[in-house]
Amino acid sequence: MTTHGPVMPIWSCGGCDLPWPCPTRRRELRAEYADAPLSLALYLGSYLVQAAEDMPWTPAGVLHRRFLGWTRQVERSKPAVQQRSTATVPAEPNRNQAQRGA
């Protein structure tokens, strides 16, 4: 269990007194949710909502960067994988055939 948990309602870190999530807790969360970035975003989004209620004077953009903005760096650090589409596009009818049918 980490000592770098949030101290509410001021949202500082209980381990190092930096704004939570602190760099240490961010590293821990990245490791814990390495294979589940969406789950990490949902988890931190719930804390973002609580923090917005506790600190209504803090601009929404600041809270978003603090709680969620850094999580996108995890996605960027992974190489992009290109996938080929298996969808087919219906062929356009030949204009001559369309005119004959009309």
C-alpha positions as CSV (number, residue, x, y, z in Angstrom):
1,M,0.0,0.0,0.0
2,T,1.3,3.4,-0.9
3,T,1.8,6.3,1.5
4,H,1.2,8.7,-1.4
5,G,-2.6,8.9,-1.0
6,P,-4.7,12.0,-1.2
7,V,-5.3,14.2,1.8
8,M,-8.8,15.7,1.4
9,P,-10.2,18.3,1.1
10,I,-7.0,20.0,0.1
11,W,-5.8,17.2,-2.2
12,S,-2.2,17.2,-1.2
13,C,-0.2,14.0,-1.0
14,G,0.0,12.3,2.4
15,G,3.5,11.0,1.6
16,C,5.3,14.1,0.2
17,D,2.8,17.0,0.6
18,L,2.9,17.8,-3.1
19,P,-0.4,18.2,-5.0
20,W,-2.0,14.8,-5.5
21,P,-1.4,12.8,-7.6
22,C,2.3,13.5,-6.9
23,P,5.0,12.2,-9.3
24,T,5.5,9.1,-7.1
25,R,1.9,8.2,-7.1
26,R,1.7,8.8,-10.9
27,R,4.5,6.3,-11.4
28,E,2.7,3.8,-9.1
29,L,-0.5,4.3,-11.0
30,R,1.1,3.9,-14.4
31,A,2.6,0.6,-13.3
32,E,-0.6,-0.6,-11.7
33,Y,-2.8,0.3,-14.7
34,A,-0.2,-0.4,-17.4
35,D,-2.5,-2.7,-19.3
36,A,-5.7,-0.8,-18.5
37,P,-5.3,2.9,-19.4
38,L,-9.1,3.4,-19.7
39,S,-9.6,2.0,-16.2
40,L,-6.9,4.5,-14.9
41,A,-8.7,7.4,-16.6
42,L,-12.1,6.3,-15.1
43,Y,-10.5,5.9,-11.6
44,L,-8.8,9.3,-11.8
45,G,-12.0,10.9,-13.3
46,S,-13.9,10.0,-10.1
47,Y,-11.2,11.7,-8.1
48,L,-11.4,14.7,-10.4
49,V,-15.1,15.1,-9.7
50,Q,-14.5,14.9,-5.9
51,A,-11.6,17.5,-6.2
52,A,-13.8,19.8,-8.2
53,E,-16.4,19.7,-5.4
54,D,-13.8,20.3,-2.7
55,M,-11.9,23.1,-4.6
56,P,-14.6,25.0,-6.6
57,W,-12.2,28.0,-6.9
58,T,-9.7,25.9,-9.0
59,P,-10.2,26.2,-12.8
60,A,-11.5,23.1,-14.5
61,G,-8.6,23.0,-16.9
62,V,-6.1,23.0,-14.1
63,L,-7.9,20.1,-12.4
64,H,-8.2,18.2,-15.7
65,R,-4.4,18.4,-16.4
66,R,-3.6,17.5,-12.8
67,F,-5.8,14.4,-12.6
68,L,-6.2,13.2,-16.2
69,G,-3.9,15.2,-18.5
70,W,-0.7,13.2,-17.6
71,T,-2.4,9.9,-18.3
72,R,-2.3,10.5,-22.0
73,Q,1.5,10.4,-21.9
74,V,1.2,6.7,-21.2
75,E,-0.5,6.2,-24.5
76,R,2.0,8.3,-26.5
77,S,4.9,6.3,-25.1
78,K,3.7,3.2,-26.8
79,P,4.4,2.8,-30.5
80,A,1.4,3.3,-32.7
81,V,0.1,0.1,-34.2
82,Q,-1.5,0.4,-37.6
83,Q,-4.4,-1.8,-38.3
84,R,-5.7,-2.6,-41.7
85,S,-9.4,-2.3,-42.3
86,T,-11.4,-5.4,-43.2
87,A,-14.4,-3.3,-44.3
88,T,-15.3,-3.4,-47.9
89,V,-16.7,-0.5,-49.8
90,P,-19.6,-1.3,-52.1
91,A,-18.7,-0.8,-55.7
92,E,-20.3,2.1,-57.4
93,P,-22.7,1.0,-60.1
94,N,-21.5,1.5,-63.6
95,R,-23.1,4.6,-65.0
96,N,-24.0,2.8,-68.2
97,Q,-25.8,0.0,-66.3
98,A,-27.6,2.5,-64.1
99,Q,-28.9,4.4,-67.2
100,R,-30.0,1.2,-68.9
101,G,-32.0,0.1,-65.8
102,A,-33.8,3.5,-65.6
